[in-house]
């Protein structure tokens, strides 16, 4: 994973880390790192999947809020303004 990241191949780093998900399915650190790698690779649809996964695993409010932040970040980066507005309305 580190070599893929150092060679500026974030998609490969994300895919390598995703191989660990069956063994640690609710690991927030793992899911958020995979989200980050997909954002770096500008694969926002995949990043949104992992943001949704993060939100679904979250049981406490602060982690849910962070999960919604991840979703909001990916929506803004992908210029998906209409859906980003729905995240804002949720917390208004």
PASEBA-1860 file (N, C-alpha, C; in nm, 3 decimals):
! residues 92
1> XXXXXXXX> 0.082/-0.117/0.000/0.000/0.000/0.000/0.087/0.125/0.000 ~ 0.188/0.124/0.082/0.276/0.241/0.091/0.346/0.267/-0.042 ~ 0.388/0.159/-0.109/0.458/0.176/-0.236/0.363/0.235/-0.341 ~ 0.238/0.189/-0.344/0.142/0.244/-0.439/0.117/0.392/-0.412 ~ 0.110/0.428/-0.284/0.089/0.569/-0.248/0.211/0.653/-0.286 ~ 0.331/0.602/-0.258/0.453/0.678/-0.288/0.472/0.695/-0.438 ~ 0.423/0.601/-0.516/0.435/0.613/-0.661/0.317/0.691/-0.722 ~ 0.243/0.758/-0.635/0.131/0.842/-0.676/0.025/0.763/-0.753
9> XXXXXXXX> -0.007/0.646/-0.700/-0.111/0.560/-0.755/-0.217/0.536/-0.649 ~ -0.297/0.638/-0.615/-0.391/0.623/-0.504/-0.500/0.519/-0.529 ~ -0.533/0.493/-0.655/-0.636/0.390/-0.681/-0.585/0.254/-0.638 ~ -0.460/0.226/-0.668/-0.404/0.097/-0.627/-0.393/0.087/-0.476 ~ -0.358/0.196/-0.412/-0.351/0.197/-0.266/-0.490/0.170/-0.208 ~ -0.593/0.232/-0.265/-0.730/0.210/-0.218/-0.773/0.066/-0.239 ~ -0.739/0.011/-0.353/-0.778/-0.128/-0.381/-0.706/-0.227/-0.290 ~ -0.581/-0.199/-0.260/-0.506/-0.286/-0.168/-0.567/-0.278/-0.029
17> XXXXXXXX> -0.600/-0.156/0.015/-0.661/-0.141/0.147/-0.800/-0.203/0.150 ~ -0.873/-0.199/0.041/-1.007/-0.257/0.036/-1.003/-0.408/0.053 ~ -0.890/-0.469/0.023/-0.876/-0.613/0.045/-0.883/-0.649/0.194 ~ -0.855/-0.552/0.280/-0.858/-0.575/0.424/-0.998/-0.563/0.482 ~ -1.091/-0.506/0.408/-1.226/-0.482/0.461/-1.298/-0.607/0.510 ~ -1.289/-0.720/0.442/-1.358/-0.838/0.494/-1.307/-0.882/0.632 ~ -1.184/-0.848/0.663/-1.126/-0.889/0.791/-1.152/-0.786/0.902 ~ -1.171/-0.661/0.865/-1.201/-0.553/0.960/-1.313/-0.468/0.902
25> XXXXXXXX> -1.436/-0.521/0.893/-1.541/-0.452/0.818/-1.584/-0.318/0.877 ~ -1.573/-0.299/1.007/-1.620/-0.174/1.066/-1.505/-0.090/1.120 ~ -1.392/-0.096/1.055/-1.275/-0.019/1.096/-1.284/0.120/1.033 ~ -1.316/0.220/1.115/-1.336/0.356/1.065/-1.209/0.412/1.002 ~ -1.095/0.381/1.060/-0.968/0.431/1.007/-0.945/0.377/0.865 ~ -0.972/0.252/0.846/-0.954/0.188/0.716/-1.049/0.248/0.612 ~ -1.175/0.261/0.648/-1.275/0.315/0.554/-1.243/0.460/0.518 ~ -1.204/0.540/0.616/-1.174/0.680/0.586/-1.047/0.694/0.501
33> XXXXXXXX> -0.950/0.606/0.519/-0.831/0.610/0.434/-0.863/0.568/0.291 ~ -0.946/0.468/0.275/-0.987/0.427/0.140/-1.062/0.542/0.073 ~ -1.151/0.608/0.150/-1.221/0.725/0.100/-1.121/0.831/0.052 ~ -1.020/0.857/0.131/-0.921/0.959/0.098/-0.845/0.924/-0.030 ~ -0.807/0.798/-0.045/-0.734/0.758/-0.166/-0.822/0.773/-0.290 ~ -0.950/0.738/-0.280/-1.038/0.754/-0.395/-1.058/0.902/-0.428 ~ -1.063/0.988/-0.328/-1.074/1.132/-0.354/-0.948/1.183/-0.424 ~ -0.832/1.136/-0.380/-0.707/1.178/-0.445/-0.703/1.134/-0.590
41> XXXXXXXX> -0.763/1.017/-0.618/-0.766/0.966/-0.755/-0.881/1.026/-0.836 ~ -0.962/1.111/-0.772/-1.077/1.176/-0.835/-1.182/1.075/-0.878 ~ -1.191/0.967/-0.803/-1.295/0.865/-0.822/-1.404/0.890/-0.718 ~ -1.484/0.992/-0.743/-1.576/1.039/-0.641/-1.694/0.946/-0.618 ~ -1.735/0.870/-0.719/-1.844/0.775/-0.698/-1.803/0.668/-0.597 ~ -1.682/0.618/-0.612/-1.630/0.519/-0.516/-1.612/0.583/-0.378 ~ -1.564/0.706/-0.376/-1.545/0.775/-0.249/-1.679/0.792/-0.178 ~ -1.784/0.824/-0.252/-1.916/0.838/-0.192/-1.967/0.706/-0.135
49> XXXXXXXX> -1.934/0.597/-0.200/-1.971/0.465/-0.147/-1.908/0.443/-0.010 ~ -1.781/0.480/0.002/-1.713/0.459/0.129/-1.758/0.560/0.235 ~ -1.798/0.679/0.193/-1.856/0.774/0.288/-1.989/0.720/0.342 ~ -2.069/0.662/0.254/-2.196/0.603/0.297/-2.171/0.484/0.390 ~ -2.067/0.406/0.360/-2.030/0.294/0.446/-1.990/0.344/0.585 ~ -1.913/0.452/0.587/-1.869/0.511/0.714/-1.990/0.557/0.795 ~ -2.086/0.622/0.729/-2.206/0.669/0.798/-2.286/0.551/0.851 ~ -2.299/0.446/0.772/-2.380/0.331/0.816/-2.316/0.258/0.935
57> XXXXXXXX> -2.185/0.258/0.945/-2.117/0.193/1.057/-2.120/0.278/1.184 ~ -2.142/0.408/1.169/-2.134/0.501/1.283/-2.258/0.487/1.371 ~ -2.231/0.473/1.499/-2.340/0.462/1.595/-2.349/0.584/1.686 ~ -2.243/0.661/1.695/-2.244/0.781/1.779/-2.249/0.904/1.688 ~ -2.300/1.012/1.743/-2.327/1.132/1.665/-2.202/1.194/1.604 ~ -2.092/1.197/1.678/-1.973/1.262/1.623/-1.918/1.187/1.503 ~ -1.923/1.055/1.503/-1.877/0.979/1.387/-1.974/0.994/1.270 ~ -2.103/1.002/1.299/-2.200/1.025/1.192/-2.177/1.162/1.127
65> XXXXXXXX> -2.149/1.260/1.210/-2.122/1.394/1.159/-1.997/1.394/1.070 ~ -1.893/1.323/1.114/-1.772/1.314/1.032/-1.801/1.240/0.901 ~ -1.884/1.137/0.906/-1.922/1.066/0.784/-1.996/1.156/0.687 ~ -2.084/1.242/0.739/-2.154/1.336/0.653/-2.058/1.442/0.597 ~ -1.957/1.476/0.676/-1.854/1.567/0.625/-1.781/1.502/0.507 ~ -1.747/1.375/0.519/-1.680/1.305/0.409/-1.768/1.307/0.284 ~ -1.896/1.279/0.303/-1.989/1.281/0.189/-1.996/1.421/0.128 ~ -2.007/1.522/0.212/-2.014/1.660/0.165/-1.888/1.699/0.090
73> XXXXXXXX> -1.772/1.659/0.142/-1.644/1.689/0.078/-1.639/1.627/-0.062 ~ -1.677/1.500/-0.074/-1.673/1.433/-0.204/-1.771/1.497/-0.302 ~ -1.888/1.537/-0.252/-1.985/1.601/-0.341/-1.934/1.736/-0.390 ~ -1.871/1.813/-0.303/-1.817/1.942/-0.346/-1.701/1.925/-0.444 ~ -1.614/1.828/-0.417/-1.501/1.805/-0.507/-1.546/1.759/-0.645 ~ -1.659/1.688/-0.649/-1.708/1.639/-0.778/-1.804/1.738/-0.844 ~ -1.818/1.857/-0.784/-1.905/1.964/-0.836/-2.050/1.921/-0.845 ~ -2.092/1.840/-0.751/-2.229/1.793/-0.745/-2.305/1.878/-0.645
81> XXXXXXXX> -2.334/2.001/-0.685/-2.388/2.102/-0.593/-2.527/2.068/-0.542 ~ -2.612/2.012/-0.626/-2.749/1.983/-0.583/-2.754/1.881/-0.471 ~ -2.675/1.777/-0.483/-2.673/1.677/-0.376/-2.601/1.728/-0.252 ~ -2.502/1.814/-0.270/-2.432/1.872/-0.155/-2.527/1.957/-0.072 ~ -2.620/2.020/-0.138/-2.717/2.102/-0.067/-2.807/2.017/0.022 ~ -2.833/1.893/-0.018/-2.916/1.806/0.067/-2.847/1.770/0.198 ~ -2.715/1.762/0.196/-2.639/1.735/0.318/-2.649/1.855/0.412 ~ -2.644/1.974/0.355/-2.654/2.097/0.435/-2.792/2.105/0.501
89> XXXX> -2.895/2.076/0.424/-3.032/2.083/0.476/-3.052/1.986/0.591 ~ -2.985/1.873/0.587/-2.995/1.774/0.695/-2.952/1.834/0.827 ~ -2.852/1.920/0.827/-2.797/1.975/0.951/-2.837/2.119/0.976 ~ -2.935/2.169/0.903/-2.979/2.306/0.925/-3.063/2.318/1.050
END
